[in-house]
Amino acid sequence: MAVLLRLGDTDDLAEIVEGLIAGADAKQAEAPATAARWRDLAHNIGNSLDLLPQPTK
């Protein structure tokens, strides 16, 4: 599956990744499988961000 997100810049996506990780931490005790899925998603997005070319100014 592929998703297209239109965001202002990579900082917006980094904030989403941070939110997923924070949510996973909060959910760990009551729903560890969900927390693991959210962490995996955050890591996959982060890895994809790492593959993008660095912006030029």
C-alpha positions as CSV (number, residue, x, y, z in Angstrom):
1,M,0.0,0.0,0.0
2,A,1.2,3.5,-0.7
3,V,0.1,6.8,0.8
4,L,0.6,10.3,-0.5
5,L,0.8,13.0,2.1
6,R,1.0,16.6,1.1
7,L,2.8,18.5,3.9
8,G,4.5,21.9,4.2
9,D,7.9,20.3,4.7
10,T,9.7,17.4,6.3
11,D,9.4,18.9,9.7
12,D,5.6,18.3,9.5
13,L,6.2,14.6,8.8
14,A,8.9,14.4,11.6
15,E,6.2,15.7,14.0
16,I,3.9,12.9,12.9
17,V,6.6,10.4,13.5
18,E,7.2,11.8,17.0
19,G,3.5,11.7,17.7
20,L,3.4,8.0,16.7
21,I,6.3,7.2,19.0
22,A,4.7,9.2,21.9
23,G,1.4,7.4,21.3
24,A,3.1,4.0,21.2
25,D,4.8,4.8,24.5
26,A,1.4,5.7,26.1
27,K,-0.3,2.6,24.7
28,Q,2.4,0.1,25.5
29,A,0.9,-1.2,28.8
30,E,-2.7,-1.6,27.6
31,A,-2.2,-2.6,23.9
32,P,1.4,-3.7,23.2
33,A,0.5,-5.0,19.7
34,T,-0.9,-1.6,18.8
35,A,2.1,0.1,20.3
36,A,4.5,-2.1,18.3
37,R,2.5,-1.4,15.1
38,W,2.7,2.4,15.7
39,R,6.5,2.2,16.4
40,D,7.0,0.1,13.2
41,L,5.1,2.7,11.2
42,A,7.1,5.5,12.7
43,H,10.4,3.8,12.0
44,N,9.3,3.1,8.4
45,I,8.3,6.7,7.8
46,G,11.6,7.8,9.4
47,N,13.6,5.5,7.2
48,S,11.8,6.9,4.1
49,L,12.6,10.4,5.3
50,D,16.2,9.4,5.5
51,L,16.2,8.4,1.8
52,L,15.0,11.8,0.6
53,P,17.6,14.2,-0.8
54,Q,18.7,16.9,1.5
55,P,17.1,20.2,0.7
56,T,19.2,22.9,-0.9
57,K,18.8,26.5,0.3
